[in-house]
Amino acid sequence: MAREKGMEQMLEDIRLETELTRGYTGYKQFSDAVMSAMAGVPRHRFVPEALQPFAYANGPLSIGYGQTISQPYIVALMTELLAVGTDSRVLEIGTGSGYQTAILSRLVARVYSMERVEPLAKVARERLSSLGYDNIEIRSGDGYLGWPEHAPYDGIIVTAAAPYIPDALTDQLRPGGRLVIPVGQSFGAQELLLIEKGSGNEFNTRKILPVAFVPLTPGTEE
């Protein structure tokens, strides 16, 4: 019962923050599909046991290794910005706990997710499998390089802040696809960006709102 109430409050907090930030984002509300995905993923299964009482709070939580599970509102916003559909193939950079991965998996055909911290990748892989998310593939590696074997992607989402937009990611985006990425200095000023790729490989970049993410650091290929 407490978790059901926590979920209800989380969804209401997302709705309230969506209204408060509409001047930045242009969204008065998020789509039914995104909100349904947020409601369908048990966030408490993706946070450390000691933080279970805070699982549905509208804020980030530590998951170890200097990484976090993102604020629910930000997860919903970034998912909305991708504008993907049931036949889409998505690349996620920064698996972390697997929470954003699970949200995406409820909306698209296939999720490819990369995590530089191998222990996090291993736990996320096992967790998502045990929860029945079977349209996800996870590997450990350098997110700056993307995952070219499965490109091009309909959408790419980056859950850590890079100092610049990696060329490999824009190269792996299909024409008409979207890249959602926080860009800025580590633990400094950052902006969430939406980058849309045109049919002639031109790009339209839009600043969405100021954010605070852990840094995207290079990893090691398997």
N, C-alpha and C positions, 0 to 999 in steps of 0.2 A: 504493500500500500504506500509506504514512504517513497519507494522508487517511482511508483506511478505518479504520485504528487510531484516528485522531483522532475520527472519528464514533462508534466504539464506546465510547471513553472518555467522550465528551460525554454519550451516552445513559446510561451508568452513573453519571456525576456527577449527572445529573438525577434518576435513581432514588434515589441516596443522599440528595440534598438534599430530595427529596420526603418521605422517611421522617423526616429531621431536623426538618422544619417542619410535620409533621402536626398538632402541637399548636396551631399557628396556623390552618392551612388546612382541617384535617379530612380531607385526602387522604393515604391511605397509599401510593397509587400513582395515576398518571394513566391514562386510558383507552388501550386499544390504538390507537384511531383517532388520538389526539393524538400518541402516541409514534411511530406509523407515519409521521405527517406530519413530525415532527421528524427522523426517519431518512431521509426521502425528499427533503429539501431540502439541497443542497450549500452549507453555510454559507460556505465559502471563496469562493464566487462573489459574496458580498455584503459583503466587507470589502476595504479598500484593499490593494494589492499588498504594501506594506511590512509589513502585519500578517498576511499569509497564514500564517506559522508559528503564530500564536495563534488561528487561525480557529475551532478547535473547543474552545478553553479555555472553562470555565464562568464567563465574566465578560464585562462589556461592553467594547466597543472603539470608539475614535473613528472617525467616518466623515467628519469635516470639518464646517465651519460651526457648530462648537459642539454637534454632535449625536453620538449614539452608536447602535450596534447593541446591543440589550439582551442581557443575560445569557441563555443558552439556557434555564436553569431558569425564569426569569421569563417568557420567551416561552411555554414550555409551560404554566406555571401560568395565565397570563392567558387562553390559548386554552382550557384546561380549564374555567375559570370561566365562559366564554361559554356553554357547553353548547349549541352549535349543531349542526345536522345538514346532510345533503347538499342539502336544499332551502332552506336558510337564505340570507338576504341580510344582509350585514354591512357596517357602516361602520367604517373605521379612521381615527383621527385621529393623524397623524404617520407618514407612509410611511417616512421615513428612507431606509435602504438598500433597503427592499423585502423584508427577510427575514421579518418577521412577516406581511406581506402574502402572501408565498409559502406560508407555513405555513397560513394561513387558506384560501387558494385550493384547497388539497388536501382541505378538509373541507366547504366550502359551495358553494352554487350560484353566488354572485356576491359579489365584494368591491369596495366603493367606498372609495377611500383618498384622504385629503387630506394635503398637505404644504405648509407655509408657505414653505419655501425652494425656489424654483423650480428652481435647478440640481440639487438632490437629487431633486425630482420628475421632472425630465427624465431623469436617469441611471437612476432606479429604473424608470421606464416602459420605457426601452430595454432594460434588463437583464432585466426580467421577460418582456418580449416575446421576447427572444432565447432565453430558457430554456424557452419554450413555455407559460407561464402565460397562458391566454387568457380567463379569466373575471374579469379585474381591470380596473377603470377608475380612473385617477388624475387628480386635478386639484390645482392650487395654489390655496390660499385660507385663510381664517381658520377654524381648527378649532373655535373657540368658537361659530361659527354653524352648524356641521354642514353637511349636504348635503341640504336639504329636498326637492329635486326627486325623490329616489328613496326618500324615507321613506314608510311606517315601516319600520324595520329590526328584524330578529330579534335582533341583537346589535350593540353598539357598543363598540369597544375604543379606549382612549386611551393612547398610548405616551409621554406627557410629563406632568409634574405640573402640575395647575391649582390655584390657590388656593381654588377653589370648584367646585361641580358646575354646569356651564353648563345653563341652562334649555332652550336650543335642543336639546341632546342628549337630555335626558329627554323632551322633546316629540316627538322624532323616533323614539323607541323604541316598538315596538308593545306592546300589553298582553301580558304574559307574557314579554316580552323582557328582556335583561340588558345592563347597562352596567358595564364594568370600567374603572376609572380611578384613577390615583394622585392623591391630593389632599394639598396641604400647601404649605409655603413653598419658594421656589426655593433649592435647595441646603441646605435645612433639614429639619425633621421632616416626614415624609410617610407616609401610610398608603395601601395599596392597598385600594380599596373595591369591593364587589360590590353593585350596585343592581338590584333586581328590580322591574319595573313590574306592578302588579296590574290586574285587569280593570276596576276603577273608577278608574284613574289614581292609585291610592295607590302608595307606594314603600316597599320594605323594603331598608334599607341595612345591610350587614355589613362590618365591618373584617376584612381578611384577614391582613395582616402589614405591618410597617414596610418601606419601600422607599426608594430614592434614584434619582430620575429627573431629567433635564434639564427646565427649565421649559417649559410650554406657553405660547407667546407668540402674540399676534394676528398674522395675516398679511393679505394683500391679495387681494381677489377678482380673478379673471381678467377 
